[in-house]
Amino acid sequence: MIGLAIALTTYGQEVVHSKVYGRLVDKTDGSMLIGATVQLYNLKDSTKSRYAVTDVEGIFLIKDVESAFYKMNIKSLGYKPYSRTVRISIEEMNFGNIFMEQDQKVLDGIEVQGAVVAMEVKGDTVQYNADAYKVNPDASTADLVKKMPGIVIDENGVSANGETVEQVLLDGKRFFGQDPLLSLNTIPAEVVQKVEVYDQKSERSQFTGYDDGNTTKTMNVVTKEGKRNGQFGKAYAGYGTDDRYKAGANINSFKDDQRLTLIGMTNNINQQNFSGEDLAGISGGGGGFRRGNSSLMTGTQSGITQTNSVGLNFTDEWGTKAKFEGSYFFNQTHNSRDETTNREIYNGDSIQYYDEIKNADTDNLNHRLDSRITYDINDNNRLMIRPKISYQDNESLTYTDGNTVNEGGSLLNQTENNYKSGNKAFNIDNYISYMHKFEKIGRTVSLELETDYKQTNRENYYEDLGADSVTQYLTDELDYTLGATVGYTEPVGNTAQLSATYELSYRERDSDKNTYQINPNSGTKDFNAALSNHFVSGYTEHKTEVSLSNRTMGTFYRFGLAYQYAELANKQIQPETGDFVNTFHSVLPFAMGRIELGSEADVFVRYRTSTSTPSINQLQNVIDNSNPLFISTGNPELDQSYSHSLMVRFNKPNPDKNRSIANFTRVETTQNYITNETTYAPQDSVYAGGIVVQQGAQVSKPINMNGYWNVNNNTTHSILVEKLKSNFNTSLGFNYRRLPGRTNEQTNISSTYSGNIKFALASNFSENFDFNIYYDVSSNLVNNSIESIANTNYTTQTTGAKLNWIFGGGFVFRNDIYYQKYNGIEDSFDSEYVLWNMSVARKFLKNDVGELELSVFDLLGQNQSFSQSVNPAYVEEVRTEVLQRYFMLTFTYQLRRFSGAK
């Protein structure tokens, strides 16, 4: 009958070429389906079948469809297949909203309460239902996502199933640039409807539909419909013992597409809500994180830090064609840090011991402006401009007292010095893209232009207290990049697409370092040619790439080949002139693919190759003796490195049983890996240029070596413990790193084996009683190929518990206890401590918008900071002063004013 209808309908009629479009919508919650496949199967001639994939708004568009009868087949992972016969007969056919039914069992008439692992997979997107996770009324989105399977917030940032989350979007729009921690701490949990985690495709891929393999791990926070118009946020102020204080505000004003967020913070309790790169500044003198158990990283930074920060985020749509997304962030920090270092150095057949005491004060100032303007000229043309500007000013003063002894305890060398540094850096870069789609579906052309300019000025002073001498280092660095990429895609058949790109870029780095010896009595300056150098490095790259992709129902693959011609031209201007030119011819294969396994699982595989050029500091042949016991220099003859990377990712959620499992594996190997060659002076000697090297002092320079490997594997498993109405998450990780190096002219291969097991039990039955219990153990084994260098083994165990309990009509009890035990290489490296924070609070005012809290940080007075590092030449332990016990009284006011709330 269908065949007869087709024949009667098409006989004697003119063929019409139609544009077919529509939107796929979740039948249950009304959300848009991303990455679903829509196929129009021509019932008369299958070669004329067409297909499309829904975009970030759930819309599909298929052009140039001949008039005929088609079978419309729609498939999306996690949903029941959709199929119907349709007749295409007019130039434009709008199917409107097509509602898709979730492919899972529904318990009719039963409301499921308590802990539900509400994770779904929609195409390549993992979606979490926020209502399924119980958090306290004042929680941030950071608190919320930490309850979701596979998502971790720690000292390394935000990760999902073992992969680092690089950006957080709010309703699909950029939010505070690419600072996930700042974004999640700013958004209150109560406005969140769901959280989506996916690999966001490049701008070119999103517009043209061709997947070029360039993705950004993204977390998209979708707000509730009734929370998208209004004002909300909070303000707080607190004061405590030892003159500890904190104050801040977070104000959001949303009106449809126009959204404004303002944040501010000031404190002296090591509390921050921004990323580590903003804190560290140019020199990294601000210290680092030890752990990320608190949403605001309270007390986790080494030393004592005062922080002042202000942030602004604004998004809007101008008409129907233009979109603006922009953010500004400012922070100012002052860090005081007392630090002790104990190092065991393997010097041939003997061992040296180096001990150091360091006192440092660091001031860092940072401005960061990030924006993006998108202009859709029409359906087939888009222009995008993405400028970024940043400025950093970093000043520090460091006192160092260090000495080295041999195994018998005899002194080999010592140093006592002051080091004052002043660093300023200005960076501006801009990305412009123009993209065009032709009438023929799949035929596109794009042009991308990119510029990057960075200027750095350093003025450092080294005072040798033992020799009564002062050395001044003046360094001016200029780094700029110009690049252009042209891309073209062409459809091949009904499901495949061919892509060709050409990329041309040039990068120049100029480093001019001038050193002077200052007479402390007369103040006169003498130029030191041995410690001065002017070096220019130019890198030109031509890259041509051809690839083929194919997408069918449930599968996608892409493979291709690139050829790269590069020239690295290094020029030394002083103290002696010299040119070093290297050319590189590289073939760079790549491949990627994704396949759906049933209705709830998928596997993604990606293989790629890449090259990397050495930094200007690694190339510049100038001696750095700012610490005379650890001297370094550059190597202008370094080659670029060549790397292979293989990534395999497996996801399998099971909504029926409230459980999920995911595995992430990455394997990397590098040829011409840049490592260090280290030499220890057997006696006092004179280095090139008359530089005195004390007995036992270390001299290192970068070299190229083969044999670098890095293997990572992480498996996460989440289940619902029904009797406890809690989520139980486990994580098993393994890492192997093979690091080549040279010590005293001997090749050493340092192999590190690391294992990690994590357990976490998170309550999910009440907003008024919220707890989280976790245990984490990691073990590290280091083997060295040089027999005289000892093999090492060390273990870290961490146990913690957090509790938030609202009771008695507005009383709140909060408890956070953290225990860490460290078993080091030697008994002297062992350490353990308990960090216990506690508070009681009372909510008051209408709707409990006010709260008065009395808290204590480090109740037992045991807070510590220590770290251990292992490399082919030595192992060391570093202990740093940290924030100690204080009490604080804090008032918090919550702002909640929504229009049209549901």
C-alpha positions in Angstrom: 0.0 0.0 0.0 2.8 2.4 0.9 4.5 1.7 -2.4 1.3 2.4 -4.3 0.8 5.6 -2.4 4.3 6.7 -3.3 3.8 5.9 -7.0 0.5 7.7 -7.2 1.8 10.8 -5.3 5.0 11.3 -7.2 3.8 10.4 -10.7 3.7 13.5 -12.9 4.7 15.9 -10.1 7.6 18.3 -10.2 10.3 17.4 -7.6 10.4 19.9 -4.7 13.6 20.4 -2.6 12.6 21.0 1.0 14.1 22.3 4.2 13.0 20.1 7.1 13.5 21.1 10.7 12.2 20.6 14.2 13.1 20.2 17.9 13.5 17.1 20.1 12.2 17.5 23.6 12.3 15.2 26.7 8.7 14.2 27.3 9.3 14.1 31.1 11.1 17.3 32.0 10.9 19.3 28.8 14.7 19.5 28.3 16.2 19.7 24.9 18.0 16.6 23.4 21.5 17.2 22.3 23.4 15.0 19.9 20.4 12.9 18.8 20.4 11.4 15.3 17.5 12.2 12.9 17.3 10.1 9.7 14.9 10.6 6.8 14.9 7.3 5.0 13.7 7.6 1.4 11.2 4.7 0.9 11.6 4.8 -2.9 15.4 5.4 -3.3 17.5 4.8 -0.2 20.5 6.6 -1.8 18.5 9.8 -1.3 18.1 9.4 2.4 19.3 12.2 4.6 20.2 12.7 8.3 21.1 15.4 10.9 22.2 15.7 14.5 20.5 18.0 17.0 22.4 21.0 18.2 22.8 22.4 21.8 19.2 23.6 21.6 17.8 20.2 20.4 17.1 21.5 16.9 17.7 19.5 13.7 17.8 20.9 10.2 18.0 19.0 7.0 18.2 20.9 3.7 17.8 19.8 0.1 15.3 17.0 0.8 13.5 15.8 -2.4 9.7 15.5 -2.3 8.8 11.8 -1.4 7.6 9.6 1.3 10.2 9.0 4.1 10.5 7.0 7.2 11.6 9.4 10.0 13.9 7.5 12.4 15.1 9.3 15.6 17.5 7.7 18.0 19.1 9.1 21.2 20.9 7.2 23.8 18.6 6.7 26.8 15.4 7.2 24.9 13.0 4.9 23.1 13.4 4.9 19.3 11.0 7.1 17.4 9.7 6.2 14.0 7.0 7.5 11.7 6.2 7.8 8.0 6.2 11.3 6.7 5.5 13.0 3.3 7.8 15.8 2.2 5.9 17.9 -0.4 6.5 21.6 0.4 9.6 23.8 0.4 9.7 24.2 4.1 8.4 21.7 6.7 8.5 22.4 10.4 7.7 19.4 12.6 7.7 21.6 15.7 8.5 19.8 19.0 8.9 16.1 18.9 8.6 14.6 22.3 10.9 11.7 23.1 10.1 9.1 25.8 12.8 8.0 28.2 13.7 4.3 27.9 13.4 3.4 31.6 10.8 1.8 33.9 8.3 4.2 35.6 6.7 3.3 38.9 3.1 4.4 38.4 1.6 6.0 41.4 4.7 5.8 43.6 6.7 8.8 44.5 10.3 7.7 45.1 11.9 9.5 48.0 15.4 9.6 49.2 18.7 9.0 47.5 18.3 8.5 43.8 21.3 8.3 41.4 19.6 10.3 38.8 22.1 10.1 35.9 21.1 9.8 32.3 23.0 9.6 29.0 21.7 11.6 26.1 23.9 11.2 23.1 27.4 12.1 24.3 26.0 14.1 27.2 25.8 12.8 30.8 22.9 14.6 32.6 22.3 14.8 36.3 19.0 15.7 37.8 19.6 18.2 40.6 16.4 17.4 42.5 17.7 13.9 43.1 20.5 15.2 45.3 19.7 16.5 48.8 21.9 19.4 50.0 21.3 22.0 52.6 19.4 25.2 51.7 22.5 27.4 51.7 24.6 25.0 49.5 26.5 26.2 46.4 26.6 24.3 43.1 30.0 23.1 44.1 28.4 21.3 47.1 25.8 19.9 44.8 28.0 18.4 42.1 30.3 16.8 44.7 27.4 14.4 45.4 27.0 13.4 41.8 28.6 10.2 40.6 32.0 10.6 39.0 32.4 14.3 39.8 35.3 15.3 42.1 36.5 18.7 43.4 39.9 18.6 45.0 43.3 20.4 44.9 43.6 19.6 41.2 40.3 21.4 40.3 37.1 19.9 39.0 37.0 16.5 37.2 34.3 14.2 35.8 35.0 10.5 35.5 38.8 11.2 35.7 38.8 14.0 33.1 39.5 17.7 34.1 36.5 20.0 33.6 37.9 23.0 31.7 34.9 25.3 31.7 31.5 25.8 33.4 28.5 27.2 31.4 25.3 28.6 32.8 22.3 27.7 30.6 24.7 27.1 27.8 26.5 30.5 28.1 30.0 31.2 29.4 30.2 32.1 33.1 33.4 33.8 34.4 35.5 32.7 31.5 37.1 29.3 32.0 37.3 29.2 35.8 35.2 26.2 36.9 35.9 26.6 40.6 34.8 30.3 40.6 31.7 29.5 38.6 30.5 26.6 40.8 31.1 28.5 44.0 29.1 31.5 42.7 25.9 29.6 41.6 23.6 28.6 44.5 22.4 25.0 44.4 18.7 25.9 44.8 18.5 27.5 41.3 19.8 24.4 39.5 17.6 22.0 37.6 20.2 19.8 36.1 23.9 19.5 35.4 25.2 18.3 32.0 28.7 17.1 31.4 30.0 16.7 27.8 32.8 17.4 25.4 31.9 20.7 23.8 33.0 20.8 20.2 35.0 23.7 18.7 33.2 26.8 17.4 33.9 25.5 13.9 32.4 22.1 14.6 29.3 23.5 16.2 28.5 25.7 13.2 29.5 23.5 10.3 28.5 20.2 11.8 31.9 18.6 11.1 33.6 17.2 14.2 37.2 18.3 14.0 38.1 16.4 17.2 38.9 19.6 19.2 36.8 19.5 22.3 36.6 21.1 25.8 35.4 19.1 28.8 32.4 21.2 29.8 29.9 21.3 32.7 26.7 23.1 31.8 24.5 24.2 34.7 20.8 24.4 33.7 18.7 26.7 35.9 15.1 26.1 36.9 12.6 27.9 34.8 11.2 29.7 37.8 14.6 30.9 38.8 15.6 32.7 35.6 14.0 36.0 36.5 14.9 37.8 39.7 17.7 38.7 42.2 19.4 36.2 44.5 22.7 35.8 46.3 24.1 36.4 49.8 26.3 38.7 51.8 28.3 37.9 54.9 30.8 39.4 57.4 32.7 37.8 60.3 35.4 38.7 62.8 37.4 36.4 65.1 40.3 35.9 67.4 43.8 36.9 66.4 42.2 39.6 64.3 40.9 37.1 61.7 38.2 38.4 59.5 36.1 37.7 56.4 33.5 39.5 54.4 32.0 39.1 51.0 28.9 39.2 48.7 27.5 37.3 45.7 24.7 39.1 43.9 22.9 37.8 40.8 20.3 39.7 38.7 18.7 37.6 36.0 16.1 38.8 33.5 15.6 36.3 30.7 18.7 36.4 28.5 20.3 39.4 30.3 22.2 38.2 33.4 24.5 40.1 35.7 26.6 38.5 38.5 28.7 40.5 41.0 31.0 38.8 43.5 33.4 40.2 46.1 35.5 38.9 48.9 38.0 40.1 51.5 39.6 37.9 54.3 42.8 36.9 56.0 41.9 33.2 56.6 43.3 31.7 53.3 39.8 31.7 51.8 39.4 32.1 48.1 36.9 31.2 45.3 39.1 31.6 42.3 41.6 29.4 40.5 45.2 28.7 41.5 46.6 30.4 38.4 45.1 33.7 39.5 46.6 33.3 43.0 50.0 32.2 41.9 50.8 35.1 39.8 53.8 35.3 37.5 56.3 33.6 39.7 54.1 31.2 41.6 55.2 32.8 44.8 51.7 32.7 46.4 51.8 29.0 47.3 49.6 26.2 46.3 46.7 24.1 47.4 46.9 21.1 49.7 43.4 19.8 49.4 40.0 21.0 48.2 37.6 19.7 50.8 36.0 23.1 51.3 34.0 24.8 48.6 35.9 28.0 49.2 39.3 26.3 49.8 39.4 27.6 53.3 42.7 27.2 55.0 44.1 25.0 52.3 46.7 27.3 51.0 50.3 27.2 52.3 51.3 30.1 54.6 49.0 32.9 55.7 47.1 34.7 53.0 45.1 38.0 52.9 42.8 38.1 49.9 40.8 40.9 48.2 38.8 40.0 45.1 36.0 41.3 42.9 34.3 39.6 39.9 31.7 40.6 37.4 30.0 38.5 34.8 27.5 39.8 32.2 25.6 38.0 29.3 23.0 39.3 27.0 21.4 38.8 23.6 21.1 41.8 21.3 18.2 41.2 19.0 18.0 37.8 17.3 21.5 37.9 15.8 24.1 39.0 18.4 25.2 37.5 21.7 27.6 39.0 24.3 29.3 37.1 27.0 31.9 38.8 29.2 33.6 38.7 32.6 36.0 40.7 34.6 37.9 39.5 37.6 40.4 41.2 40.0 42.2 39.7 43.0 44.9 40.9 45.3 46.7 38.7 47.7 49.5 38.9 50.3 51.1 35.6 51.4 53.5 35.1 54.3 55.2 31.7 54.3 57.8 30.0 56.5 59.1 26.8 54.9 61.6 24.1 55.7 63.0 21.6 53.1 64.9 18.4 53.7 66.4 16.8 50.5 68.3 13.6 49.9 70.5 14.0 46.9 72.0 11.0 45.0 75.4 11.9 43.8 77.0 9.0 42.1 77.9 6.4 44.8 77.2 8.7 47.7 74.3 10.6 49.2 74.2 14.3 50.1 71.7 15.9 52.5 70.4 19.4 51.9 68.5 21.4 54.6 66.9 24.7 53.9 64.9 27.3 55.9 62.9 29.8 53.8 60.8 32.9 54.8 58.8 34.5 52.0 56.4 37.4 51.7 54.6 37.7 48.3 52.2 40.3 47.0 50.2 39.4 43.9 47.8 41.5 41.9 45.8 40.2 38.9 43.3 41.7 36.4 41.5 39.4 33.9 39.0 40.4 31.2 37.4 37.7 29.1 34.7 38.3 26.5 33.0 36.8 23.4 30.8 38.4 20.8 28.9 36.2 18.4 27.0 37.6 15.4 24.8 35.5 13.2 24.8 37.4 9.9 22.1 35.0 8.6 21.5 31.3 8.7 24.6 30.5 6.7 27.1 33.1 8.0 28.6 33.6 11.5 31.2 36.0 12.8 32.8 35.6 16.3 35.3 37.7 18.2 36.8 36.5 21.4 39.3 39.0 23.0 41.1 38.4 26.4 43.2 40.8 28.4 45.1 40.1 31.6 47.6 42.0 33.8 49.7 40.7 36.7 52.0 42.4 39.2 53.9 40.2 41.6 56.4 41.2 44.2 58.2 39.0 46.7 61.0 39.0 49.3 62.5 35.7 50.3 65.2 34.8 52.9 66.9 31.5 52.4 69.4 29.7 54.7 70.6 26.4 53.2 73.5 23.9 53.6 74.6 20.6 52.2 76.5 17.9 54.1 77.8 14.5 53.1 76.9 11.1 54.6 79.4 11.7 57.4 77.9 15.0 58.3 80.8 17.2 57.0 79.7 20.5 55.5 80.0 20.7 51.7 78.5 24.1 51.0 76.1 26.6 52.3 74.2 29.8 51.4 72.4 32.6 53.1 70.7 35.1 51.0 67.9 37.5 50.4 66.1 37.5 47.1 63.8 40.3 46.1 61.7 40.0 42.9 59.4 42.3 41.0 57.5 41.0 38.0 54.9 42.6 35.7 53.2 40.9 32.8 50.6 42.1 30.3 48.8 39.7 28.0 46.3 40.4 25.2 45.1 37.8 22.7 42.2 37.8 20.3 40.5 35.1 18.3 38.3 35.9 15.2 36.4 33.4 13.1 34.2 33.7 10.1 32.2 30.6 9.1 30.0 30.1 6.0 27.6 27.2 5.1 26.7 26.7 1.5 23.3 25.6 0.3 24.5 22.1 -0.1 24.3 20.4 3.3 27.8 19.7 4.6 29.7 22.1 2.4 31.3 24.8 4.5 34.3 27.1 4.6 35.8 28.8 7.6 38.6 31.3 8.4 40.2 31.7 11.8 42.6 34.4 12.9 44.5 34.4 16.2 46.9 36.9 17.8 48.6 36.6 21.2 50.9 39.3 22.7 52.6 39.0 26.1 55.1 41.4 27.6 56.9 40.6 30.9 59.3 42.7 32.9 61.3 41.4 35.8 63.6 43.2 38.2 65.2 40.9 40.8 67.9 41.4 43.4 70.0 38.7 45.0 71.9 39.6 48.2 74.6 37.1 49.3 74.7 37.7 53.1 78.0 35.7 53.4 79.9 37.6 50.7 78.3 41.0 51.3 77.4 41.4 47.6 74.2 42.3 45.7 73.3 41.1 42.2 70.7 42.8 40.1 68.8 40.9 37.3 66.8 42.9 34.7 64.8 40.8 32.3 62.5 42.0 29.5 60.6 39.3 27.6 58.3 39.7 24.6 56.2 36.8 23.2 53.8 37.2 20.4 52.0 34.8 18.0 50.2 35.3 14.7 48.1 32.5 13.2 45.6 31.8 10.5 43.6 28.7 9.6 41.5 28.0 6.6 39.1 25.1 6.6 36.8 23.5 4.0 34.3 20.6 4.3 32.5 18.6 1.6 29.8 16.0 2.0 30.6 12.5 0.7 27.5 10.4 0.2 24.7 10.6 2.7 26.6 10.2 6.0 30.2 11.1 5.4 32.1 14.4 5.2 35.6 15.3 4.0 37.6 18.1 5.6 40.8 19.9 4.6 42.6 22.6 6.6 45.7 24.7 6.2 47.3 26.5 9.1 50.1 29.0 9.1 51.5 30.5 12.3 54.5 32.4 13.5 55.7 32.8 17.1 58.6 35.0 18.3 60.0 35.1 21.8 62.6 37.7 22.8 64.3 37.5 26.2 66.9 40.1 27.1 68.5 39.5 30.5 71.0 41.9 31.9 72.9 41.3 35.2 74.8 43.9 37.3 77.0 43.6 40.4 76.1 46.3 42.8 78.7 47.6 45.3 76.7 47.8 48.6 78.9 50.7 49.9 79.2 53.0 46.9 76.0 51.8 45.0 77.9 51.6 41.7 76.9 48.9 39.2 79.2 46.8 37.1 77.8 44.8 34.1 78.2 41.0 34.5 78.5 39.6 31.0 78.7 35.9 32.2 75.2 36.2 33.7 73.7 38.2 30.9 72.2 37.1 27.6 69.9 38.3 24.8 68.2 35.6 23.0 65.5 35.5 20.2 63.6 32.4 19.1 61.3 32.3 16.1 59.1 29.4 15.3 57.3 29.1 11.9 54.7 26.4 11.3 52.9 25.2 8.1 50.4 22.5 8.7 48.1 20.8 6.2 45.4 18.3 7.3 42.9 16.1 5.5 40.3 14.0 7.3 37.2 12.0 6.7 34.3 11.6 9.2 31.2 9.4 9.1 28.2 9.3 11.4 25.4 6.7 11.3 22.8 5.6 13.8 24.8 4.8 17.0 28.3 5.2 15.5 30.8 7.9 14.6 34.3 7.9 13.4 36.9 10.3 12.0 40.5 9.7 10.8 43.0 11.7 9.0 46.6 12.8 8.4 48.4 16.0 8.8 51.8 17.1 7.5 53.7 19.8 9.5 56.7 21.7 8.3 58.3 23.8 11.1 61.4 25.9 11.5 62.9 26.8 14.8 65.3 29.7 14.4 67.2 30.7 17.5 69.5 33.7 17.6 71.8 34.7 20.4 72.8 38.4 20.4 74.9 38.6 23.5 77.3 37.9 25.1 78.4 36.1 21.9 76.4 36.0 18.6 75.3 32.7 17.2 72.5 31.2 15.1 70.9 27.8 15.6 68.3 26.8 13.0 66.4 23.5 12.9 63.8 22.4 10.5 61.3 19.6 11.2 59.1 17.5 8.9 56.4 15.7 10.9 53.6 13.4 9.8 50.8 13.6 12.3 48.1 10.8 12.0 44.9 10.9 14.1 41.7 9.0 14.6 38.7 9.0 16.8 35.5 7.1 17.1 32.4 6.6 19.3 30.0 3.6 19.4 26.9 3.1 21.4 26.6 -0.2 23.2 23.0 -0.9 23.7 20.8 1.9 24.9 22.8 3.0 28.0 26.5 2.7 27.3 29.1 4.0 24.9 32.8 3.8 24.2 34.9 6.7 22.9 38.4 6.3 21.5 40.8 9.0 20.3 44.4 8.7 19.0 46.4 11.8 18.2 49.9 13.0 17.6 51.4 16.4 18.4 54.7 18.4 18.5 55.9 20.8 21.2 58.6 23.4 21.1 60.9 24.2 24.1 60.3 27.3 26.1 62.4 30.4 25.9 63.9 29.7 29.4 64.9 26.2 28.2 66.5 27.6 25.1 68.3 30.7 26.5 72.0 29.9 27.2 72.3 32.0 30.3 73.4 30.9 33.8 70.9 31.4 36.7 72.7 31.3 40.0 70.0 33.0 42.1 70.5 30.0 44.4 74.2 29.2 44.2 73.7 25.7 45.3 71.2 25.0 42.5 72.5 26.5 39.3 70.7 26.1 36.0 71.3 27.1 32.4 69.5 26.8 29.0 70.3 24.8 25.8 69.8 26.6 22.4 70.2 23.3 20.5 67.1 21.7 21.9 64.7 20.0 19.4 61.0 20.0 19.4 59.3 16.9 21.0 56.9 14.5 19.2 54.1 12.8 21.2 51.6 10.1 20.8 48.4 10.0 22.9 45.7 7.4 23.1 42.5 7.9 25.1 39.7 5.4 25.8 36.6 6.3 27.7 33.7 4.0 28.7 30.4 5.1 30.3 27.6 2.9 31.4 24.9 4.3 33.7 22.0 2.1 34.8 19.0 4.2 35.9 16.9 1.2 36.6 19.3 0.0 39.3 20.5 3.5 40.4 24.1 2.8 39.6 26.8 3.8 37.1 30.3 2.8 36.1 32.9 4.7 34.0 36.5 4.1 33.0 39.0 6.5 31.6 42.4 5.5 30.2 45.1 7.7 28.7 48.5 6.5 27.3 51.2 9.1 26.3 54.7 8.6 25.0 57.1 11.3 23.8 60.2 11.3 21.6 62.8 14.0 22.2 61.3 14.6 25.6 62.8 17.6 27.3 64.3 16.5 30.6 67.3 17.6 32.8 71.0 16.7 32.8 72.3 17.2 36.4 75.9 17.4 37.5 77.2 17.7 41.1 80.5 19.5 41.6 83.1 17.1 43.2 85.0 20.1 44.6 84.9 23.9 44.3 85.3 24.8 40.7 84.9 27.6 38.2 82.1 27.3 35.6 82.1 29.0 32.2 82.3 32.8 32.5 84.1 32.6 35.9 81.1 31.5 37.9 82.2 29.7 41.1 80.5 26.4 41.8 80.8 25.2 45.4 81.5 21.6 46.2 78.3 19.5 46.1 76.4 22.2 44.3 74.0 21.2 41.4 74.3 22.4 37.9 71.5 21.4 35.5 70.5 22.1 31.9 67.7 20.8 29.7 68.3 18.0 27.1 66.3 15.9 24.7 65.9 12.2 25.5 63.6 9.4 24.3 61.6 7.0 26.4 59.1 9.2 28.2 55.8 7.3 29.1 52.8 8.3 31.1 49.8 5.9 31.6 46.7 6.9 33.6 43.6 4.7 34.3 40.7 5.7 36.5 37.5 3.7 37.2 34.5 5.1 39.1 31.5 3.2 40.3 28.4 4.6 42.0 25.6 2.7 43.6 22.5 3.5 45.8 22.6 2.0 49.3 18.8 1.8 49.7 18.8 1.0 53.4 20.9 4.1 54.2 19.3 6.2 51.4 22.8 7.3 50.5 25.1 7.2 47.5 28.3 5.1 47.7 31.0 6.1 45.3 34.3 4.3 44.7 37.2 5.3 42.6 40.2 3.2 41.6 43.2 4.9 39.9 46.5 3.8 38.5 49.4 5.8 37.1 52.7 4.8 35.6 55.3 7.4 34.6 58.7 6.6 33.0 60.9 9.7 33.2 64.4 9.7 31.6 67.2 11.9 32.8 71.0 12.1 33.3 72.9 12.4 36.6 76.7 12.9 36.6 76.9 11.7 32.9 74.9 8.5 33.7 71.5 7.8 32.2 68.8 7.2 34.8 65.3 5.9 34.2 62.9 6.8 37.0 59.8 4.7 37.0 56.9 5.8 39.2 54.0 3.4 40.0 51.1 5.1 41.8 47.8 3.6 42.9 44.8 5.3 44.5 41.6 4.0 46.0 38.8 6.3 47.2 35.5 5.5 49.0 32.8 8.1 49.7 29.4 7.7 51.3 27.1 10.8 50.8 23.7 11.1 52.4 20.8 11.8 50.1 17.6 11.6 52.3 17.2 15.1 53.8 18.1 18.7 53.2 18.3 19.2 56.9 20.7 16.3 57.7 23.5 16.1 55.2 26.7 14.1 55.8 29.7 12.9 53.7 32.2 10.3 54.8 35.3 9.5 52.7 38.5 7.5 52.8 41.4 7.9 50.4 44.7 5.9 50.2 47.4 6.4 47.7 50.7 4.5 47.4 53.8 5.4 45.3 56.7 3.3 44.3 59.7 4.8 42.6 62.4 2.6 40.9 65.6 4.0 39.5 67.9 2.3 36.9 71.0 3.6 38.6 71.7 1.2 41.4 73.3 3.9 43.6 70.0 5.8 43.6 67.7 4.3 46.2 64.2 3.0 45.3 61.5 4.6 47.3 58.0 3.9 48.5 55.6 6.2 50.3 51.9 6.2 51.2 49.3 8.8 52.1 46.0 8.0 53.9 43.2 10.5 54.3 39.9 10.1 56.2 37.2 12.7 56.7 33.7 13.4 57.6 31.4 16.4 57.0 28.0 17.1 58.6 25.4 19.8 58.2 22.5 19.4 60.5 19.5 21.9 60.7 17.3 21.2 63.8 15.1 22.8 66.4 13.4 25.3 64.2 16.5 27.1 62.8 19.6 25.8 64.7 22.5 24.6 62.6 25.4 22.3 63.5 28.3 22.0 61.1 31.2 19.6 61.6 34.2 19.0 59.3 36.9 16.6 60.5 39.9 15.6 58.3 42.7 13.2 59.2 45.8 12.6 57.2 48.7 10.1 57.8 51.8 10.1 55.7 54.4 7.4 55.6 57.5 8.8 54.0 60.6 7.3 52.5 62.4 7.8 55.8 61.0 7.8 59.4 61.9 11.5 59.6 59.4 12.1 56.7 56.5 10.5 58.5 53.7 12.8 59.6 50.0 12.7 60.7 47.5 15.3 61.9 43.8 16.0 62.5 42.1 19.2 61.2 38.8 19.7 62.9 36.4 22.6 62.1 33.1 23.0 63.9 30.4 25.6 64.1 26.9 26.3 65.5 24.5 28.8 64.0 21.0 30.2 64.4 18.8 31.1 61.5 16.3 34.0 61.9 14.4 36.8 60.1 11.5 36.0 57.7 12.1 32.8 55.7 15.3 32.2 57.6 17.3 34.6 55.4 19.5 35.7 58.3 22.1 33.5 60.1 24.5 34.1 63.0 27.3 31.5 63.2 30.0 30.8 65.8 32.8 28.7 64.3 36.2 27.3 65.2 38.9 26.5 62.7 41.5 23.8 63.7 39.9 22.9 67.0 42.8 20.6 68.1 45.6 23.0 66.9 47.2 20.3 64.7 46.9 21.8 61.2 50.0 21.1 59.0 51.2 21.3 55.5 53.7 18.9 54.0 54.5 17.5 50.6 57.0 15.1 49.1 58.4 15.0 45.6 60.6 12.4 43.9 62.7 12.9 40.8 65.6 11.0 39.2 68.3 12.9 41.2 66.7 13.4 44.7 63.7 13.1 47.0 62.6 15.9 49.3 60.0 16.8 51.9 58.7 20.4 52.3 56.9 21.6 55.4 55.1 24.9 55.4 53.5 27.2 58.0 49.7 27.1 57.8 46.8 28.7 59.4 46.2 27.7 63.1 43.3 27.7 65.4 40.9 30.7 65.6 37.3 31.4 66.6 35.0 33.6 64.5 31.4 35.0 64.7 29.8 35.5 61.3 26.5 37.0 60.1 25.1 35.9 56.7 22.1 37.4 54.8 20.4 35.5 51.9 18.8 37.4 49.1 15.9 35.6 47.3 13.6 37.5 45.0 12.2 35.7 42.0 9.4 36.6 39.7 7.2 33.9 38.2 8.7 31.3 40.5 7.2 27.8 40.2 
